[in-house]
């Protein structure tokens, strides 16, 4: 769940196509009439008791604030350029314990003030889309980049959409590539041990006494040679208007990842190695080790049903499987309730369950003879519930204005997330869409 720094809402725009013909002229409506600007903000706060940085044991406190701006600009009747720029600023007691030894009494249950306790992710996505004259064919291409203290990514991709049957049927295919690079950060005790010739001279070992097994020797630890992570994704989707009240969508993703897929600063403790401590903090036996390839296959469906002028039911289901042994089911529903022409409220619920990876074991249950191991509870067996509600204000005539922009849409959402392994989180998100006039 960590850093899964995620916006937890989307603002959807409605695009209307029309053609009017006379004997000499064909008129086509612009894909996007004028520039639209979305300001989005989310606040996320979590806590738990299974910090992967501390080998599956310790606090998981994390706070993340994510402001984002999305600007969609019509270039002409057929083409739209969209620029999406965002920041994700977080503070984390868990990641701060990459180096808990800046404290005089290091503990997995005490927040560290080290440099790794906070970071900022900066992202930029530029997308270009083109629609055919009849608006039945759309293609797009995009490029993206993101950077934070120990990780950077560039991406590119594109998609093709075809509409049939008076736009009641839609087929889409898209492909994306992400090329990422780690600047690995390792647990402080392993870094100091290796930097000083695999002995206990120098670094933190000159400042602290080891208790328990005083002959600390993490012999399995070695630095990563490969610092790249590449991801390739192919997505297929099909959408069909079944009747005046019902719409069905199906999708399938095929994803392949290669490279450094483990997290360099997540500790592992072996059950067959004697424990060494500095104060209350147990020194790592090694870091998380996972295969250098992973295949993922999510399959899903959406079904939206118009009940009446007041109620609409939106449902979603996804099945997920991968070659690390994880299988998962996600089901959710949303029930928008239209109070007035402009105000809609909607309760939301989401259920998630998964089986754990074959490489997972809890704190101090791995053996040193294993090749791959993780104590990250995101790869464990668990189930989760998310409850929430939202309020939406829509004014298609943009009666309210700020400077040269009319307010088209305001969206507010709150969700509470709880997981069976003890992790809890609250998510607040807010968005406002402006239209240039």
C-alpha positions as CSV (number, residue, x, y, z in Angstrom):
1,X,0.0,0.0,0.0
2,X,3.0,2.3,0.5
3,X,3.8,5.0,-1.9
4,X,1.3,3.8,-3.9
5,X,0.8,7.1,-4.4
6,X,-2.3,7.3,-6.2
7,X,-5.1,9.9,-7.3
8,X,-8.2,8.2,-6.2
9,X,-10.7,10.0,-8.5
10,X,-11.2,10.9,-12.2
11,X,-13.2,13.7,-13.7
12,X,-15.0,12.6,-16.8
13,X,-15.8,14.9,-19.7
14,X,-18.7,14.4,-22.0
15,X,-17.9,14.9,-25.7
16,X,-20.9,15.3,-28.1
17,X,-20.5,14.8,-31.8
18,X,-22.9,16.1,-34.4
19,X,-23.0,16.7,-38.1
20,X,-25.3,18.9,-40.1
21,X,-25.4,18.7,-43.8
22,X,-26.9,20.8,-46.6
23,X,-26.3,20.6,-50.3
24,X,-22.9,22.3,-50.3
25,X,-21.5,22.1,-46.8
26,X,-20.6,19.6,-44.2
27,X,-20.3,21.0,-40.7
28,X,-18.4,19.1,-37.9
29,X,-18.4,20.0,-34.3
30,X,-15.0,20.5,-32.7
31,X,-13.8,17.6,-30.5
32,X,-13.1,20.1,-27.7
33,X,-14.7,23.5,-27.9
34,X,-12.3,25.4,-25.7
35,X,-9.4,24.9,-23.2
36,X,-10.3,23.0,-20.1
37,X,-8.2,23.0,-16.9
38,X,-8.5,20.5,-14.1
39,X,-7.0,21.2,-10.7
40,X,-6.8,18.0,-8.7
41,X,-5.7,17.4,-5.1
42,X,-5.6,14.3,-2.9
43,X,-4.6,13.7,0.7
44,X,-3.7,10.2,1.8
45,X,-2.7,9.0,5.3
46,X,-2.0,5.5,6.5
47,X,-0.7,3.5,9.4
48,X,0.0,-0.2,10.0
49,X,2.3,-2.7,11.9
50,X,4.1,-4.5,9.1
51,X,6.7,-2.2,7.7
52,X,8.6,-3.8,4.8
53,X,11.6,-1.5,5.4
54,X,11.9,-3.2,8.8
55,X,11.4,-6.7,7.5
56,X,7.6,-6.9,8.0
57,X,7.7,-5.5,11.6
58,X,7.3,-1.9,12.5
59,X,5.1,1.2,11.9
60,X,3.8,2.0,8.4
61,X,3.0,5.7,9.0
62,X,2.8,7.6,5.7
63,X,1.3,10.9,4.6
64,X,1.0,11.9,1.0
65,X,-0.3,15.1,-0.7
66,X,-0.7,15.1,-4.5
67,X,-1.6,18.3,-6.3
68,X,-2.1,17.9,-10.1
69,X,-3.0,20.2,-13.0
70,X,-4.4,18.9,-16.3
71,X,-4.7,21.2,-19.2
72,X,-6.6,20.1,-22.4
73,X,-6.2,22.5,-25.4
74,X,-7.9,22.2,-28.8
75,X,-5.4,22.7,-31.6
76,X,-8.0,22.7,-34.3
77,X,-11.4,21.0,-34.9
78,X,-9.9,17.5,-34.7
79,X,-6.8,17.6,-32.5
80,X,-6.4,18.0,-28.7
81,X,-3.2,18.4,-26.7
82,X,-3.3,17.5,-23.0
83,X,-0.6,18.2,-20.5
84,X,-0.8,16.5,-17.1
85,X,1.7,17.8,-14.4
86,X,1.8,16.7,-10.8
87,X,3.7,16.4,-7.6
88,X,3.5,13.8,-4.9
89,X,5.0,15.0,-1.6
90,X,5.2,12.4,1.1
91,X,6.6,11.9,4.6
92,X,7.0,8.3,5.9
93,X,8.2,7.0,9.2
94,X,8.6,3.6,7.5
95,X,11.0,4.7,4.8
96,X,12.8,6.9,7.4
97,X,14.0,3.7,9.0
98,X,16.2,3.0,6.0
99,X,18.6,4.7,8.4
100,X,17.1,4.6,11.9
101,X,20.6,5.2,13.4
102,X,20.4,8.9,13.4
103,X,18.5,8.4,16.7
104,X,20.3,7.6,19.9
105,X,17.7,4.8,20.5
106,X,16.8,3.3,17.1
107,X,13.5,1.4,17.0
108,X,11.2,0.1,14.3
109,X,8.4,1.8,16.2
110,X,9.9,5.2,16.3
111,X,9.9,7.6,13.4
112,X,13.4,8.5,12.1
113,X,14.2,12.1,11.0
114,X,16.6,10.9,8.3
115,X,16.6,12.2,4.7
116,X,14.7,9.2,3.5
117,X,11.7,10.0,5.7
118,X,10.4,12.4,3.1
119,X,10.6,12.8,-0.7
120,X,8.8,14.3,-3.7
121,X,7.7,12.7,-6.9
122,X,7.4,15.0,-10.0
123,X,5.5,13.8,-13.0
124,X,4.7,15.1,-16.5
125,X,2.6,13.5,-19.2
126,X,1.9,15.0,-22.6
127,X,-0.8,13.5,-24.8
128,X,-1.9,14.2,-28.4
129,X,-5.1,12.9,-29.8
130,X,-6.7,13.1,-33.3
131,X,-10.3,12.3,-34.3
132,X,-11.5,11.6,-37.8
133,X,-14.0,13.8,-39.5
134,X,-16.9,11.4,-38.7
135,X,-15.6,11.0,-35.1
136,X,-15.6,7.3,-35.4
137,X,-11.8,6.9,-35.4
138,X,-9.5,8.3,-32.7
139,X,-5.8,7.8,-32.2
140,X,-3.5,9.2,-29.6
141,X,0.2,9.2,-28.6
142,X,1.8,10.2,-25.3
143,X,5.1,10.7,-23.6
144,X,5.8,10.9,-19.8
145,X,8.5,11.4,-17.3
146,X,8.8,11.2,-13.5
147,X,11.6,11.6,-11.0
148,X,12.2,11.3,-7.3
149,X,15.2,10.9,-5.0
150,X,16.0,7.3,-5.8
151,X,13.9,6.6,-8.9
152,X,13.3,8.0,-12.4
153,X,11.1,6.9,-15.2
154,X,10.3,7.8,-18.8
155,X,7.4,6.4,-20.8
156,X,5.7,6.5,-24.1
157,X,2.8,4.9,-25.9
158,X,-0.3,5.3,-27.9
159,X,-3.8,4.0,-28.6
160,X,-6.4,3.5,-31.3
161,X,-10.2,3.7,-30.8
162,X,-12.9,2.7,-33.3
163,X,-16.6,3.4,-32.9
164,X,-19.4,1.5,-34.7
165,X,-23.1,1.1,-34.8
166,X,-23.9,4.8,-34.4
167,X,-21.3,5.0,-31.7
168,X,-23.0,2.4,-29.6
169,X,-20.0,0.0,-29.9
170,X,-16.4,1.0,-29.1
171,X,-13.2,-1.0,-29.5
172,X,-9.9,0.3,-28.1
173,X,-6.3,-1.0,-28.2
174,X,-3.3,0.7,-26.6
175,X,0.3,0.0,-25.8
176,X,2.7,1.6,-23.3
177,X,6.3,1.3,-22.4
178,X,8.0,2.5,-19.2
179,X,11.8,2.6,-18.8
180,X,12.8,3.1,-15.2
181,X,16.1,3.5,-13.4
182,X,16.8,3.0,-9.7
183,X,19.5,4.9,-7.7
184,X,19.5,2.2,-5.0
185,X,19.4,3.1,-1.4
186,X,20.3,0.3,1.0
187,X,19.7,-0.3,4.7
188,X,22.3,1.7,6.6
189,X,23.8,-1.3,8.4
190,X,24.3,-3.3,5.2
191,X,25.7,-0.2,3.4
192,X,28.3,0.5,6.2
193,X,29.2,-3.2,6.6
194,X,30.0,-3.5,2.8
195,X,31.7,-0.1,2.5
196,X,34.1,-1.1,5.2
197,X,35.3,-4.3,3.7
198,X,32.7,-6.6,5.2
199,X,33.7,-5.9,8.8
200,X,32.4,-4.1,11.8
201,X,34.8,-1.2,11.7
202,X,33.5,2.2,10.6
203,X,30.1,3.8,10.1
204,X,27.4,3.1,12.6
205,X,29.5,0.3,14.1
206,X,31.9,2.8,15.6
207,X,29.0,4.7,17.3
208,X,26.8,1.8,18.6
209,X,27.3,-1.5,20.4
210,X,25.7,-4.6,18.9
211,X,23.7,-6.8,21.2
212,X,22.4,-10.3,20.7
213,X,24.6,-11.9,18.1
214,X,27.7,-9.6,18.3
215,X,29.3,-11.4,15.4
216,X,27.1,-9.6,12.8
217,X,27.9,-11.0,9.3
218,X,25.3,-10.5,6.6
219,X,27.1,-12.8,4.2
220,X,24.3,-13.0,1.6
221,X,24.1,-9.3,1.0
222,X,25.5,-7.8,-2.2
223,X,24.7,-4.7,-4.2
224,X,22.5,-4.8,-7.2
225,X,24.2,-4.9,-10.6
226,X,21.1,-4.2,-12.6
227,X,19.5,-0.9,-11.8
228,X,16.8,-0.8,-14.5
229,X,13.1,-1.8,-14.5
230,X,11.3,-1.9,-17.8
231,X,7.5,-2.4,-18.1
232,X,5.5,-3.2,-21.2
233,X,1.7,-3.1,-21.3
234,X,-0.9,-3.9,-24.0
235,X,-4.5,-3.1,-23.3
236,X,-7.7,-4.2,-25.1
237,X,-11.2,-2.9,-24.3
238,X,-14.7,-3.3,-25.7
239,X,-17.7,-1.2,-24.8
240,X,-21.3,-1.8,-25.9
241,X,-24.5,0.1,-25.3
242,X,-26.9,-2.7,-24.7
243,X,-30.1,-0.7,-24.5
244,X,-31.2,2.7,-23.3
245,X,-30.5,1.8,-19.7
246,X,-27.5,-0.5,-19.8
247,X,-23.9,-0.3,-20.9
248,X,-21.2,-3.0,-20.7
249,X,-17.5,-2.7,-20.9
250,X,-14.9,-5.5,-21.0
251,X,-11.1,-5.1,-20.8
252,X,-7.9,-7.1,-20.7
253,X,-4.3,-6.0,-19.9
254,X,-1.2,-7.9,-20.7
255,X,1.8,-6.7,-18.7
256,X,5.4,-7.7,-18.6
257,X,8.1,-6.3,-16.3
258,X,11.8,-6.9,-16.4
259,X,14.8,-5.8,-14.4
260,X,15.2,-4.8,-10.8
261,X,11.7,-5.6,-9.4
262,X,12.6,-5.8,-5.7
263,X,13.0,-2.8,-3.5
264,X,16.6,-2.3,-2.4
265,X,15.9,-0.8,1.0
266,X,13.4,-3.5,2.3
267,X,15.0,-5.7,4.9
268,X,14.9,-9.5,5.3
269,X,15.4,-11.5,8.5
270,X,16.3,-15.2,8.4
271,X,15.0,-17.6,11.0
272,X,18.1,-19.7,10.8
273,X,20.5,-16.7,11.5
274,X,21.1,-15.5,15.0
275,X,19.6,-12.0,15.6
276,X,21.8,-8.9,16.0
277,X,20.4,-5.6,17.4
278,X,21.4,-2.0,17.9
279,X,19.1,-1.0,20.7
280,X,15.6,-2.2,19.7
281,X,16.4,-2.2,15.9
282,X,17.3,-5.6,14.4
283,X,20.1,-5.5,11.9
284,X,19.2,-6.9,8.4
285,X,20.4,-10.3,7.2
286,X,19.8,-9.3,3.6
287,X,17.5,-7.2,1.4
288,X,14.4,-8.3,-0.5
289,X,15.2,-10.5,-3.5
290,X,12.7,-11.2,-6.2
291,X,12.9,-12.5,-9.8
292,X,13.9,-10.2,-12.5
293,X,10.7,-10.8,-14.6
294,X,7.0,-10.7,-13.8
295,X,4.0,-11.3,-16.0
296,X,0.6,-9.8,-15.0
297,X,-2.8,-10.5,-16.5
298,X,-5.8,-8.4,-15.2
299,X,-9.3,-9.1,-16.8
300,X,-12.3,-7.0,-15.9
301,X,-15.7,-5.7,-16.7
302,X,-17.9,-2.7,-16.0
303,X,-21.7,-2.6,-16.0
304,X,-23.6,0.7,-15.7
305,X,-27.3,0.7,-15.3
306,X,-29.6,3.7,-15.5
307,X,-32.4,3.0,-12.9
308,X,-34.3,6.3,-13.3
309,X,-33.7,10.0,-13.3
310,X,-32.4,9.9,-9.7
311,X,-30.3,6.7,-9.5
312,X,-27.6,5.2,-11.6
313,X,-25.8,2.0,-10.6
314,X,-22.1,1.6,-11.6
315,X,-20.4,-1.8,-11.0
316,X,-16.9,-3.1,-11.6
317,X,-15.2,-6.4,-11.3
318,X,-11.5,-7.4,-12.0
319,X,-9.7,-10.7,-11.8
320,X,-5.9,-10.6,-11.6
321,X,-3.2,-13.2,-11.8
322,X,0.6,-13.2,-12.2
323,X,3.5,-15.7,-12.3
324,X,4.6,-14.8,-8.8
325,X,1.6,-16.7,-7.4
326,X,-0.6,-13.7,-6.7
327,X,-4.3,-14.0,-7.6
328,X,-6.8,-11.3,-6.7
329,X,-10.4,-10.3,-7.0
330,X,-11.8,-6.7,-7.0
331,X,-15.4,-5.8,-6.9
332,X,-16.9,-2.3,-6.4
333,X,-20.1,-0.3,-6.9
334,X,-21.0,3.3,-7.0
335,X,-24.6,4.7,-6.7
336,X,-24.9,8.3,-7.9
337,X,-28.0,9.9,-6.6
338,X,-29.0,13.0,-8.5
339,X,-30.4,15.5,-5.9
340,X,-30.8,18.4,-8.3
341,X,-29.8,19.3,-11.9
342,X,-26.4,20.3,-10.5
343,X,-25.8,18.3,-7.4
344,X,-25.1,14.5,-7.2
345,X,-24.1,12.5,-4.2
346,X,-22.8,8.9,-4.4
347,X,-21.9,6.2,-1.9
348,X,-19.1,3.9,-2.9
349,X,-17.8,0.5,-1.8
350,X,-14.9,-1.6,-2.9
351,X,-13.9,-5.1,-1.8
352,X,-10.5,-6.7,-2.6
353,X,-8.9,-10.0,-1.8
354,X,-5.7,-11.7,-2.8
355,X,-3.6,-14.8,-2.3
356,X,0.0,-14.2,-1.3
357,X,3.0,-14.5,-3.5
358,X,5.0,-17.7,-3.3
359,X,8.0,-15.6,-2.4
360,X,6.4,-14.0,0.7
361,X,6.9,-15.0,4.3
362,X,6.3,-12.9,7.5
363,X,8.9,-11.3,9.7
364,X,11.8,-13.7,10.4
365,X,10.2,-16.8,8.7
366,X,12.4,-16.9,5.6
367,X,15.4,-19.3,5.4
368,X,18.9,-18.2,4.3
369,X,18.9,-21.1,1.8
370,X,16.0,-19.6,-0.2
371,X,16.8,-17.8,-3.5
372,X,13.9,-15.3,-3.5
373,X,12.3,-13.7,-0.5
374,X,10.1,-10.8,0.6
375,X,8.3,-9.7,3.8
376,X,6.4,-7.0,2.1
377,X,2.8,-7.5,3.1
378,X,1.5,-6.0,-0.2
379,X,2.5,-9.5,-1.5
380,X,0.8,-11.4,1.4
381,X,-2.6,-13.0,1.6
382,X,-5.2,-10.4,2.7
383,X,-8.5,-8.8,2.0
384,X,-9.5,-5.2,2.2
385,X,-12.6,-3.0,2.3
386,X,-13.0,0.5,1.2
387,X,-16.0,2.7,2.1
388,X,-16.7,6.1,0.8
389,X,-18.9,8.9,-0.5
390,X,-18.7,11.7,-2.9
391,X,-20.4,15.0,-3.9
392,X,-20.4,16.3,-7.4
393,X,-21.4,19.7,-8.7
394,X,-21.9,20.2,-12.5
395,X,-22.8,23.3,-14.3
396,X,-22.7,22.7,-18.1
397,X,-23.4,26.4,-18.7
398,X,-20.5,27.5,-16.5
399,X,-22.5,30.2,-14.8
400,X,-19.9,30.7,-12.0
401,X,-16.6,32.2,-13.2
402,X,-13.1,32.9,-12.0
403,X,-11.3,35.4,-14.2
404,X,-11.8,34.2,-17.8
405,X,-12.7,30.6,-16.8
406,X,-16.1,29.2,-16.0
407,X,-16.5,26.5,-13.4
408,X,-17.9,23.4,-15.1
409,X,-17.4,20.7,-12.4
410,X,-16.5,20.3,-8.7
411,X,-15.9,16.9,-7.3
412,X,-15.2,15.8,-3.6
413,X,-14.6,12.3,-2.3
414,X,-13.7,10.7,1.0
415,X,-12.7,7.0,1.4
416,X,-11.7,4.9,4.4
417,X,-9.6,1.8,3.6
418,X,-9.0,-1.0,6.0
419,X,-6.9,-4.2,5.4
420,X,-7.0,-7.5,7.3
421,X,-3.2,-7.3,8.0
422,X,-3.8,-4.2,10.2
423,X,-3.2,-1.4,7.7
424,X,-5.7,1.5,7.7
425,X,-5.9,4.6,5.5
426,X,-8.0,7.6,4.8
427,X,-8.1,9.3,1.4
428,X,-9.6,12.7,0.6
429,X,-9.7,13.9,-2.9
430,X,-10.9,17.1,-4.6
431,X,-11.1,18.3,-8.2
432,X,-12.4,21.4,-10.0
433,X,-12.7,21.8,-13.8
434,X,-12.5,25.2,-15.5
435,X,-13.5,26.0,-19.0
436,X,-12.0,29.0,-20.8
437,X,-14.7,31.4,-22.0
